[in-house]
Amino acid sequence: MDRRGNGTVAATDPANWHGLNWRLIGPFRAGRVVAVSGHPTEVGTFYFGSTGGGVWKTNDAGVTWRNTSDGAFQRASVGAIAVAPSDPNVIYVGMGEAHIRGNVSHGDGVYRSTDGGQTWQQMGLAETRNIARVLVDPHDPDTVYVAALGHAHGPNPERGVFKSSDGGRSWRRVLFRNEQTGAIDLTIDPTNSRVLYAALWQAIRRPHELVSGGPGSGIFRSTDGGETWQEISRTPGMSQGVLGKIGLGAAPRPGRLYALVEAEDGAVFRSDDNGDTWTRQSEDRNLRQRAWYFNHLFADPSDPDTVWVLSFVTWKSVDGGKSFSLIPTPHADNHDLWIDPANSNRMIAGHDGGATVTLNGAETWSTVLNQPTVEFYHVTADNQVPYRVYGAQQDNTTISVASRSNLAGITQADWFEVGGGESGYIAVSPTDANIVFAGSYAGVLTRFDRRTGQRQNISPWPESSPGHGAKDVRYRFQWTYPILLSPHDPNVLYVTSNHVHRSTDEGMSWEVISPDLTRNDPAKQQPSGGPITRDNTGAEYYDTIFAFAESPRQPGLLWAGADDGLVHRSSDGGASWQDVTPPAALLPDWALISIIEPSPHDPATAYLAATRYKHDDFRPYLLKTADYGASWQVITGGIGADDFSRVIREDPVRRGLLYAGTETGLYLSFDDGAHWHRLGGNLPVVPIHDLVVKDDDLVLATHGRSFWILDDLTPVRQLAAAAQAPATLFPPRPTVRFWTNTGFGHGMEPGNANYWMTGSTMVAYDVVETATGAKAERFLDAGQNPPD
């Protein structure tokens, strides 16, 4: 063990924390996938890139998956992946998805593997941030093209189409429009690899809106391997209005190109002369719904008349794009498709429910219940023993997962839904774990009773808001608005819109206990989307209360933080409120207050985590007050300059022991935030959106790798004291022994092997019949005792 010059153990040195390992509890229910590819000759080998969980590989057509990027990637979000057709050992990955959601994670360029994903090397283009497509020349694994959207939240020059002729060692930008427009799609002519087509997209995601489309959008063609480009988006037959997002697919017939175009007069367009002229095909609006999020088109590599469109559902045309039929897939919100050029029945699809494989032309698909890539927004735990962990999964449901199981693993039998929806906070009654309050966007709130299975709508305001701009609704609820049961009175339930709402009868009635605690800027409450397609789901609602908490030390001491940067405090249960927003010199204006953490030790102390990545500012913002918000100080020393932070918590046992979740992992501070240390171990690089200290455990809600638990914080709490002593003996915490049956499906029948666990010791036994015909346990090792 490392020692300092004074002879004391360097307990706060992360090199000495190798024994602190994390436990993945699942669920193994896949999260969002926007990047897929397949091996050209190995029938069972496929890859997918998770939007928050790195790269995964299967050798058995999706029966099992394993991560191949842990330990190599410095970011978790994958936007594109491509296997080199001429040498499938070569794989390129473009980081940072280009589906620019409000909570999108950015990337750090391109990675390359030359051994089928066993090892990886970073190959540059880090400032592209969000990559939409990677193409590899079918004849040369060292010739690769990248469609880079660029920064999602601001202008930058590292966007457009890039080309490398030396396997990514050097790059040239070969197509560029301006700093507001990036590349969103690339396709290569299967009959002539020197012919490429690219789609450019002018788009930006701001804190209060999404803009999709503008004069920068367009379609381009290269006939010399990407060296020079010609615009073909204003040729005869193409829409002449403002263009938005465009999906492209080159078909296996010389000159044939399909384009799915977002425009006022958008449609599926087809060209049979390399884009010199176009004909309108299907004008079905379903193919172009929510274009900024979908608008993906793929031409079948074997049949020039077969074309696929991925949207909320999956569509297929067999008549050259004139008509489409619905093709069932395992999950909605479809984003990527790889079709085997040698066998069109062999495909892999990426959607908001994971990655799935078909070997029979989409008649059947592999499961999504084998990928621990869930994207959680928040986490809480109940008071059962063993406790259960709760969260809301993006594009899925809420879920309750056992923190441990009496089986060898935590399986689907240990999960259940608790109401609410994909985006919300969850609050569990501290006195009755069967009662769960769960939210979703648009202010939806439910009360779930596990005993009866009943879900009751107890929303504070009954009006449905999707389809409206924020300015049109009575209360502005965030996509993931706070829900809190008072730590002093379990009958008091709080939720927040732009006001604080309180109920004392489990949501049967509500009162508003605050004024509007936001900047209430009407200019930032207009309908989102546009200029072509509106997108008013409620995800873009602004001027809302994003963080809320009540002091566990002082009843009625309330804190509220808005997504527009304001912080308010009430010392009298909401009767009056004071603006305690940190000064702009410490926290620039219009930051999003992500979490407020009142100290469990001192009512005057509180911590906050804020983000400004939607302003193209990726710095971490962690602040502390020790005087009820009268003054603040920044506490980010030791955290990466571009590793923005979403959550901060204080340990309830040891004062000044802090935990912070950032875009890439977890940090720990022993000195009240003065210095931070990375707490990694076997925890992968992943965005951490929330965390909770549950008794002596630390539970993480990751946005791409499900739930993780550090089972015993006792040594962490003792580390600071150990640093001051030449030697330390760590006393263990009181231990609860749980019985674990590791035999799956074994009944109490003669000859069947069974197992039980105590600590780390496995005891084997079988069942025999006695002389009287009764059944009895026979232990396989002498001296062992049966389980209690």
C-alpha positions, 0 to 999 in steps of 0.5 A: 500500500502506498505511504506518504513521507510521514508514514501514514497510509495514503487512504484518499489515494484512488490507487488504494481503493481497488477493493471497492467494487460495484455490483450491477443489479440490472435490470437487463432490459435494453436501453436506446441504440442508434448504431448497429452493424454486422459481420459480413461472413460470420452469421451470428456476429453483430455489434451495437453502440448504446447511447450511454453504454458503449459498444457491445458484441454478440457471436450468437445472433443476439442470444448473449451480448458482452461489452467490448469498449469498457476500459478503452472508451473515455465517453459512453455515447455511441452515434455510429458504428461500421464493420469494414466489409473487406476486413471485418476485424476492422471496426470504426465507432463514431462517438456521440449520438446525433439524435439531439435530445434534450439530455443527449450525451456528446462523444469524443471522436472516432475509435478504431479496432483491428481485432474485432473489438477486443482492443480500441484506439482513439483516432481523433475528431474529438471536437465533432462531439456528435457523429451520425454515420461512419462508412468504410470503403467496401474494398479498403478498410483504411478508407473511412468517411464520417458524417459529423453533426458537430456540437448539438448546442452551438456552432463549431467548425468540426462538422460536416463530412470527414475522410481518412485514407490511412485508417483514421490516423489523419483526417480531412474535412471534405464537405462543409457548409457552415458552423451551424450545419453538420452532416446527418447521413452518408450512403455509398453506391453499392455499384460504384464505391466512388459515388457517395451521397451526403445529407447536411442538416442545420439544427440546434438544441437550445435549453428551451427549444429544438430547431430542425431545418434551415438554408444549410440543409441539403443533399450532396453527391461525390463521384470521386470518392468523397474528394469533391461534392456537388449539391443535388437538393435543388435539382428538378423534382426535389422540394424547393422549400426549406429543408430539414433532416434528410435520410438517404439510401443508395440502391443496388441499381446504378443511379438509384438513390432514395431520400426521405426529406423533411420539408413543408412538401416533404416525401420519399423521393427517388432518383434514377440518375444520381440525383440529377432529377427526382420523382415523388414517391410516398407522401405518407406523413407517418413516414416523416413524423417527428423528423428530427428524431427519426427520418431514417431510410435504408435501401435494401442492398440486394433489391433496388425496389425494396426500401426501409423507413425507420420512424416511430414504427418500421416501414417497408416498401417493395415497389420503389418507395411508392407504398409502405407496409408496417413491419413489427419490431420489438420496440418503438422508436427505430433508428438504425438498420444494418442489412447483410449485403449477401443475405437481406434476411439477416439484419440487426435493428437499433431502437429505443428498446435496444438492439435486436437481430433477425435471421428471417427477414423480420419475421422474428427478432432476438430479445431485448431482455439481455442488455443492461443498458437502461437509461435511468433519470433518477433513483430512490430506494424503499425501507424493506430488507432487502431494499428495492431500487426504483427508477424510470427508464427512458422510452420504457416504464418505471421499474422496481428492482430487487437490490438482491435476490434469493436466486443466484442472479437478479432476474425479470422475476424480481422486477415490476412496474410502479406506474408513472412513465418513462421520465419521472421521479419516484417516491416510495412511502417510508412506512408502507413500501406498497404505496408508490408515487411515480411521475411522467412528463406533462405533469402525470402523477400516479399512486400505485398500490402493489397489493391491489395493482391499482394505479390511480391518476392523482395529477395536480392538474388534469389538463393534458399539455402535449401539443401546446407550447409552454406558454399555453398551459396552466402549469409548466411541468418539466420532462422529469419534474421533482416528486418528494415525500417529506422526510418529517411527515410521510403524509406530505407529498410535494411536486413541482411545476413552475410552482410548488404543489403540496398534498396531505392526502396522497394526491386526492387534493392539492394546494399551491404553496409558492409563486412562480419560482422561475424567470417566466420568460415568455420568449422561452415558452413558445412552441418547439420544433420548427421551422418545419415540424413542430415537436411539443411533447413537453420535453422542451418545456422551460421556466420550470422547477427542476430540483426540489428538496426539504431539509432533513434537519429542519421541517419546512425548510424548502429549496427549489431550483429552476431550469433557468438558473434561479434558486429559492428557499423557504424557511416556513413551509412555503408561506414565503420565499427568498431568492438565493440564486448564486451570483453569476460569477460563480454560476452563469445565468440560465444554468439548469439546477439539476439537484439540490441536496440539503445537508443531513447534518446542518440545516444551514448547509446545502449543495447544488449541482447544475449544468450548462451543456445546453449552452455548449458549456460542458464545465461542472458546476457544484456549489455549496452554501453554509448560510442558508443560501446567503453566500455560495462557493464553487467546489469542483476541484479535481473534476475534469474541465469538461466533465459536467455534473448532474448530481451531488449528495452528502453522506448521512453518516459522515459530514463532509463526505460528498458524492458527485455524479458526472457525465463520465462517472462518480467522484468522491470528496472527503473534505466537503468538496475542496478536493474530488477523487474519481471512484471507478473500480469496475464501474464503467464510464457512464453518465450518472444522472442520480445517486442515493445513499441507502443505509450503508450502500451507495446506489447509482442511476446510470444513463446507459448501464442500469443500476449499480450498487457499492454494497458497503460504504463503511470503509469509505467513511473510515478512509479519512481517519485512516489517512492520519494514522500509520496503520488502521484496522477497519471494523466491519459493519454489522452483517445480515446473512441472506440465504441464496438458492443458486439452483435454477429449476431444481425441485426437491426430487431424488438425484437433483443437485441443490445449493445454498450460500452463506457469505461466500461459501457454497454448500451442495446437497441432494435429496434422497429417499429414506427407508420409509419413503420420506425425502431427506437432504444429503449434504455432499461435504461432511460436517456441513449443516443444512440452511436455517 
